[in-house]
């Protein structure tokens, strides 16, 4: 069999391989009433079907200049922090194309840092949904996706601004100078007047107030003369 585990999501996984073998696996799973669904993809990457091109792919990667990363990131190949020396090896990227994506391992590593905000920059919210499975039992972690789902009938700019505002509420430091490039903004402190509280105490006795209310209730709400009860507008 040339079936491979392409992505390990922890509670679920994605299997890749030939059309016939994937169809046979799907039938086998359905017969046992195990939930499975097709993932539309033109290429069975992260599987044995990439073996014939790996050598050529490695040679092609070797022709490109590589530098050690300046921003730390999680390696999908190992599920832990990327080592700088691995990033400049063409063989690493060939293995990255061939082997399983360790999404579950990467999420477990990221969750070690408390009070984290996970931001999905790509379209829709597929990664946000997957990450949500891991943080639902981890208080303090939050998820935001910046691009609307195609089925959501919301203007893109409005959706993005709403999410940026939510990021700000979550404590993310926004670079407002880059958010408003070329624009002159003025900061206005609010409120423009101080809330200077003043007390206005009333001198009264609860007992006397209650007696006054009782007397008011006994009075008739209608005029004494019946002809004055109604009026013409």
N, C-alpha and C positions, 0 to 999 in steps of 0.2 A: 504494500500500500504506500502511496505517495502523499497521503494525508498528513498534514502538520498542524500543530497548534500555532496559529499565526499571532494571536494576541491573547494574553492571559489577563483577564479583567478581575480575577479573584472569584466572584460569585458566578461568573459566566466566562466563556471563551469563544474565540472565533477560529474555525477550522478552515484551512485552505488546501486546495488540491485540484485535481482534474475534475471536469464537469461530471463525468460518470461516477467517480468515487464520492464526490460530494452528494450527488443524487442518491447513491446507495446508502450513505450515512444518514441522509435525511429520512429515507424510508425506514431505516432501522430505528431511528429515534421516534418517529411517529407511531410505529407499531407498539412501542413500549410507552407511549403517551408521555414522552419527554419533550418539553417545549423547545422548539428550534425554528429558526427562520432564515431565509436567504439574505445575504448582504450583497447588494449589487456592486461588483468590482470587475474591472476588465483584466486585472493582473493578480495572480496568486502570489503576491510578495510575502516574505517571511515564511516561505515554505520550500520544499525540495524542488519545486518547479523552477526556482531561480538558479539552481546548480549550474546549468550549462553556460550562464553568462557571468558567473562570479569572477572568474579570472580576468575577463575583459573589463568588467566593471572596476576591479581593483586597479588595473593598469590605467584606466581612464581617470580614476581618482588621483593617481600618482602624478598626473600631468598638471594638476591644479595646485596652486600654492595654499598651504595650510598653516594656520596659526593656532596657538593655544587659546582657549576661550577666556575672555575677560569677565564674562557673566557666568556664575555657577549654574549648572543645570543638571537634571537627572538623565542618566543614560537609559534609553529603552532597552538596551542590550543587557545591562547588568541589573537595572532596577535600583541603582544607587548613584551617588554623585559622580559626575564625569571626571575622569582623571585627565589632566592636561596633556600628558604624553600620549594617551590613547587617541585623542582627537586629531593628531597629526599623522596617524598611521593609516595608510590606504586600506590595509587588511581589516582594520576595525570597521570601516564603513561597508565593506563587503560582508562581514559577519552581521552587521546591523541589518542589511537587506535580507539576509538569509534566515536568521534565527527569530525566535519568539519575542514579541514586544512584551516587556515585563511591566505592564501598566500597574498591576496590583502592588508589586514590589516598590515601584516609584512612589505611589500614593502613601504606602506605609512609612516610607522614609520621610516624606514631606510632613506627615502628620506628627512627627516627633517635635516639630516646632509649634508651640502653642500660640493661640490667638492669631492664626494665619487667615489671610483673605486670598482665596483662589479665584483668579480672573481668567476666563476663557475668551481669547481674542478672536478665534476663528468663527465661522458661521454656525448659527443655530446654538444648541446647547447639549450636544451629545456627550462631550467630556464632562460638562457640569452634572449631567444626570449620573454618569459613572462615578464621579467624585463624591456625589451626594450619598452614595451607599456607604462610603467610608466615614464621612463626617457626621452622620446622623446620631452616632453615639459618642461623638467627640465635641463637647460643649466649647464654644469659643471660636470655632472655625466657621467661615462664611464663604459663599460662592457667588460670583457675579459673571454673567456672560454679556458681552458687549454688542453682539450682533443678533438681531431678531430672527426668529424662525420664519421661514417662507410663508407659513400659514397665518402668521400674525399680521393683521392689517393695521400696522402702525408706521408712521413716517420714520425712516432710518435715523434722521438727525434727532428727532424727538426721543426715540428709543435710546440712542447713545447718550444724549444729555441726561436722561433720567438715570441711566446706569452710572455715569460719572458722578452725579450728585449722590447716589447711594454709596459709591466708593468713598466719597468725602465724609459722609455720615459714619461710615465704618472706621474712619481714622486714617485712610490712605492719604498721603501727602500728594496733592495735585500740583503740577507745575503750571500755574495759571498764566505765566508769561508765554509759554509755548501754546497754551490753549487759546489765547487771544493774540496771535502774532500780528504785528503791524497795527494794533489797535491801542488807543489811549484810554485806559480805564481809570476811573476815579473811585477811591474808596470812601464810602460814607459810613461813619459810625452810627449805628442804630441802637436805641432810639435817639432822636435828636433832642429829647428833653429828659431830664432825670425823673425817675419815679420817686418822688419825695412823699412818703406816706405821712398822713396826719390823722390823728384820732379825734373823733367827735363823739364823745360819750354823752349819753342822755341820762339825766338824773331822774330816775323813776323807781317806783316800788312795784314789784310783780303783783303783790296782793291787791293794791289799788287799781292797777291796770286791768286785772281780771274782773274786778267788780264793775269797772266802767264799760267793759265789753258786754257784760251781762245786761246792764241797763240799756245799752244801745239795741240789743236784740229784742227787747220788749217793746220798743217803739214801732209804730206802724210805718211801713214804707210808702203808704198811700196818703194823699191829701184828705183832710177831714170831709171836704165837700165832694160828693160823688160826681158832680158835673165837671170837676177839675181833673178827674181821673184820666180822661182821654183828651187827645188834641189832634188838630189837623196840621199836617206838615206845611 
